[in-house]
Amino acid sequence: MAKFIFIYHGGKAPESEEEKAKVMDAWSEWLGSAGDTLVDGGHPLGISTTVLPGGRVENNGGANPASGYSLIEAADTDTAVAFAKQCPIFNEGGSVEIAECFDM
C-alpha cells in the first residue's frame, strides 16, 4: 500500500464549546473509519512561513494556506480520493489536497 498525505485547506475554527465537540466528533469518526490505514491523524496548522530563493521570507500562509494534515495508506489514488470525499472539512467549506508520499 502507498502512503498519501491529505492537506486540508480552509474550514473555520469552532466558535463555541458545543460546536467544537461536534466538529471533533465528526473528525474522530471519519479518521476512525480509516482503521489500520491511518498512519498519522495529523494536526491543525497555523499560518506558514515560506522561505524563497535568495532568502526572502513570507509570513502569509501562501496562496492557498494549509489548515491541517493527515497521513493514510491506500491501495491507490482513487482509494485515497474515495476516503477524502467523506472528510468533515467540506461541512465548513474547506478542501482536501492529496499527494502520494514516496519512500526514498
Contact map, one row per residue, 1 for C-alpha under 8 A:
11100000000000000000000000000000000000000000000000000000000000000000000011110000000000000000000000000000
11110000000000000000000000000000000000000000000000000000000000000000000011110000000000000000000000011100
11111000000000000000000000000000000000000000000000000000000000000000001111000000000000000000000000011100
01111100000000000000000000000000000000000000000000000000000000000000001111001001000000000000000001111000
00111110000000000000000000000000000000000000000000000000000000000000111100000000000000000000000001111000
00011111000000000000000000000000000000000000000000000000000000000000111100000000000100000000000111100000
00001111100000000000000000000000000000000000000000000000000000000111110000000000000000000000000111000000
00000111110000000000000000000000000000000000000000000000000000000111100000000000000000001000011110000000
00000011111000000000000000000000000000000000000000000000000000011111000000000000000000000000011110000000
00000001111100000000000000000000000000000000000000000000000000001110000000000000000000001001111000000000
00000000111110000000000000000000000000000000000000000000000000000010000000000000000000001111111000000000
00000000011111000000000000000000000000000000000000000000000000000000000000000000000000000001000000000000
00000000001111100001000000000000000000000000000000000000000000000000000000000000000000000000000000000000
00000000000111111011001000000000000000000000000000000000000000000000000000000000000000000000000000000000
00000000000011111011000000000000000000000000000000000000000000000000000000000000000000000000000000000000
00000000000001111111000000000000000000000000000000000000000000000000000000000000000000000000000000000000
00000000000001111111100000000000000000000000000000000000000000000000000000000000000000000000000000000000
00000000000000011111110000000000000000000000000000000000000000000000000000000000000000000000000000000000
00000000000001111111111000000000000000000000000000000000000000000000000000000000000000000000000000000000
00000000000011111111111100000000000000000000000000000000000000000000000000000000000000000000000000000000
00000000000000001111111110000000000000000000000000000000000000000000000000000000000000000000000000000000
00000000000000000111111111000000000000000000000000000000000000000000000000000000000000000000000000000000
00000000000001000011111111100000000000000000000000000000000000000000000000000000000000010000000000000000
00000000000000000001111111110000000000000000000000000000000000000000000000000000000000000000000000000000
00000000000000000000111111111000000000000000000000000000000000000000000000000000000000000000000000000000
00000000000000000000011111111100000000000000000000000000000000000000000000000000000000010000000000000000
00000000000000000000001111111110000000000000000000000000000000000000000000000000000000110000000000000000
00000000000000000000000111111111000000000000000000000000000000000000000000000000000000000000000000000000
00000000000000000000000011111111100000000000000000000000000000000000000000000000000000000000000000000000
00000000000000000000000001111111110000000000000000000000000000000000000000000000000001110000000000000000
00000000000000000000000000111111111001001000000000000000000000000000000000000000000000000000000000000000
00000000000000000000000000011111111001000000000000000000000000000000000000000000000000000000000000000000
00000000000000000000000000001111111000000000000000000000000000000000000000000000000000000000000000000000
00000000000000000000000000000111111111000000000000000000000000000000000100000000001000000000000000000000
00000000000000000000000000000011111111000000000000000000000000000000000000000000000000000000000000000000
00000000000000000000000000000000011111100000000000000000000000000000000000000000000000000000000000000000
00000000000000000000000000000000011111100000000000000000000000000000000111000000000000000000000000000000
00000000000000000000000000000011011111111000000000000000000000000000001110000000000000000000000000000000
00000000000000000000000000000000000111111000000000000000000000000000011110000000000000000000000000000000
00000000000000000000000000000000000001111100000000000000000000000000011100000000000000000000000000000000
00000000000000000000000000000010000001111110000000000000000000000000111000000000000000000000000000000000
00000000000000000000000000000000000000011111000000000000000000000001111000000000000000000000000000000000
00000000000000000000000000000000000000001111100000000000000000000001110000000000000000000000000000000000
00000000000000000000000000000000000000000111110000000000000000000011100000000000000000000000000000000000
00000000000000000000000000000000000000000011111100000000000000000111100000000000000000000000000000000000
00000000000000000000000000000000000000000001111100000000000000000010000000000000000000000000000000000000
00000000000000000000000000000000000000000000111110000000001110001110000000000000000000000000000000000000
00000000000000000000000000000000000000000000111111000000001111001100000000000000000000000000000000000000
00000000000000000000000000000000000000000000001111100000111111000000000000000000000000000000000000000000
00000000000000000000000000000000000000000000000111110000111011000000000000000000000000000000000000000000
00000000000000000000000000000000000000000000000011111011110000000000000000000000000000000000000000000000
00000000000000000000000000000000000000000000000001111111110000000000000000000000000000000000000000000000
00000000000000000000000000000000000000000000000000111111000000000000000000000000000000000000000000000000
00000000000000000000000000000000000000000000000000011111000000000000000000000000000000000000000000000000
00000000000000000000000000000000000000000000000000111111100000000000000000000000000000000000000000000000
00000000000000000000000000000000000000000000000000111111110000000000000000000000000000000000000000000000
00000000000000000000000000000000000000000000000011110011111000000000000000000000000000000000000000000000
00000000000000000000000000000000000000000000000011110001111111000000000000000000000000000000000000000000
00000000000000000000000000000000000000000000001111000000111111000000000000000000000000000000000000000000
00000000000000000000000000000000000000000000001110000000011111000000000000000000000000000000000000000000
00000000000000000000000000000000000000000000001111000000011111111100000000000000000000000000000000000000
00000000000000000000000000000000000000000000000111000000011111111000000000000000000000000000000000000000
00000000000000000000000000000000000000000000000000000000000011111000000000000000000000000000000000000000
00000000100000000000000000000000000000000000000000000000000011111100000000000000000000000000000000000000
00000000110000000000000000000000000000000000001100000000000011111110000000000000000000000000000000000000
00000011110000000000000000000000000000000000101100000000000010011111100000000000000000000000000000000000
00000011111000000000000000000000000000000001111000000000000000001111100000000000000000000000000000000000
00000011100000000000000000000000000000000111100000000000000000000111110000000000000000000000000000000000
00001111000000000000000000000000000000001111100000000000000000000111111000000000000000000000000000000000
00001110000000000000000000000000000000111110000000000000000000000001111100000000000000000000000000000000
00111100000000000000000000000000000001111100000000000000000000000000111110000000000000000000000000000000
00111100000000000000000000000000010011110000000000000000000000000000011111000001000000000000000000000000
11110000000000000000000000000000000011100000000000000000000000000000001111100001000000000000000000000000
11110000000000000000000000000000000010000000000000000000000000000000000111111011000000000000000000000000
11000000000000000000000000000000000000000000000000000000000000000000000011111011000000000000000000000000
11000000000000000000000000000000000000000000000000000000000000000000000001111111000000000000000000000000
00010000000000000000000000000000000000000000000000000000000000000000000001111111100000000000000000010000
00000000000000000000000000000000000000000000000000000000000000000000000000011111110000000000000000000000
00000000000000000000000000000000000000000000000000000000000000000000000001111111111000000000000000000000
00010000000000000000000000000000000000000000000000000000000000000000000111111111111100000000000001000000
00000000000000000000000000000000000000000000000000000000000000000000000000001111111110000000000001000000
00000000000000000000000000000000000000000000000000000000000000000000000000000111111111000000000000000000
00000000000000000000000000000000010000000000000000000000000000000000000000000011111111100000000000000000
00000100000000000000000000000000000000000000000000000000000000000000000000000001111111100000000100000000
00000000000000000000000000000000000000000000000000000000000000000000000000000000111111100000000000000000
00000000000000000000000000000100000000000000000000000000000000000000000000000000011111110000000000000000
00000000000000000000000000100100000000000000000000000000000000000000000000000000001111111100000100000000
00000000000000000000001001100100000000000000000000000000000000000000000000000000000001111111000000000000
00000001011000000000000000000000000000000000000000000000000000000000000000000000000000111111111100000000
00000000001000000000000000000000000000000000000000000000000000000000000000000000000000111111111000000000
00000000001000000000000000000000000000000000000000000000000000000000000000000000000000011111110000000000
00000000011100000000000000000000000000000000000000000000000000000000000000000000000000011111110000000000
00000000011000000000000000000000000000000000000000000000000000000000000000000000000000001111111000000000
00000001111000000000000000000000000000000000000000000000000000000000000000000000000000001111111100000000
00000001111000000000000000000000000000000000000000000000000000000000000000000000000000001100111110000000
00000111100000000000000000000000000000000000000000000000000000000000000000000000000100101000011111000000
00000111100000000000000000000000000000000000000000000000000000000000000000000000000000000000001111100000
00011110000000000000000000000000000000000000000000000000000000000000000000000001100000000000000111110000
00011100000000000000000000000000000000000000000000000000000000000000000000000000000000000000000011111000
01111000000000000000000000000000000000000000000000000000000000000000000000001000000000000000000001111100
01111000000000000000000000000000000000000000000000000000000000000000000000000000000000000000000000111110
01100000000000000000000000000000000000000000000000000000000000000000000000000000000000000000000000011111
00000000000000000000000000000000000000000000000000000000000000000000000000000000000000000000000000001111
00000000000000000000000000000000000000000000000000000000000000000000000000000000000000000000000000000111
